[in-house]
Amino acid sequence: MRGRYLSKDLKKNLTLTTAHSGKLIVKKEGETVTITDVMRNAATVNMADITATNGIVHSVDTVLMPGAMTTAGK
């Protein structure tokens, strides 16, 4: 995803746009943060704010599909 989202920036019903223009929806209840993809699969953030060389990583407990990927020329 483009941008830098720390756990404190993840608000309820925040829509995130991925680098490939996919959409993910953030839900937050108390300290629990879930992210839902376009297929309505929900993943719970189980480790937040992991600093990596290319940004911030949030570990989730399931695979998310943020949108249909297309390949140019096919």
C-alpha positions in Angstrom: 0.0 0.0 0.0 1.2 3.4 -0.7 1.6 5.5 2.4 2.8 4.8 5.9 0.1 3.6 8.3 1.0 3.0 11.9 -1.5 1.2 14.1 -2.5 4.5 15.6 -3.5 5.7 12.1 -5.8 2.8 11.5 -9.3 4.1 12.2 -12.7 2.4 12.0 -14.1 2.2 8.4 -10.9 3.6 6.9 -10.6 2.6 3.2 -7.0 1.8 2.1 -6.0 1.7 -1.5 -3.2 -0.8 -2.4 -0.3 -0.1 -4.9 -2.4 -2.0 -7.5 -5.6 0.1 -6.8 -7.2 -2.6 -4.7 -9.4 -1.7 -1.8 -9.2 -2.8 1.9 -11.5 -1.7 4.7 -10.2 -1.3 8.3 -12.5 -2.0 11.2 -11.4 -1.3 14.8 -13.2 -2.4 18.0 -11.3 -1.7 21.1 -7.7 -2.8 20.5 -8.7 -5.3 17.8 -8.1 -4.3 14.2 -9.5 -6.2 11.3 -9.0 -5.6 7.6 -11.6 -6.8 5.0 -11.0 -7.3 1.3 -13.4 -7.0 -1.6 -14.3 -10.7 -1.3 -15.4 -10.0 2.3 -12.5 -12.0 3.8 -11.5 -10.5 7.1 -8.0 -10.7 8.7 -7.1 -9.7 12.2 -3.9 -7.8 12.8 -1.9 -9.9 15.2 1.3 -7.9 15.2 1.4 -4.2 14.3 4.0 -1.6 13.5 6.9 -3.8 12.3 9.5 -1.6 10.8 10.9 -2.9 7.5 13.4 -1.3 5.0 10.5 -0.6 2.7 8.0 0.7 5.2 5.7 -0.4 8.0 4.3 -4.0 8.1 1.2 -5.2 9.9 1.1 -9.0 10.3 -2.4 -10.5 9.8 -3.8 -14.0 10.4 -5.2 -14.7 7.0 -4.6 -14.0 3.3 -6.4 -11.0 1.8 -7.3 -10.4 -1.8 -7.5 -6.7 -2.3 -8.9 -6.9 -5.8 -8.6 -8.6 -9.2 -5.1 -8.4 -10.5 -4.8 -7.9 -14.3 -1.8 -8.5 -16.5 -1.1 -6.0 -19.3 -1.2 -7.6 -22.7 -3.4 -10.6 -21.8 
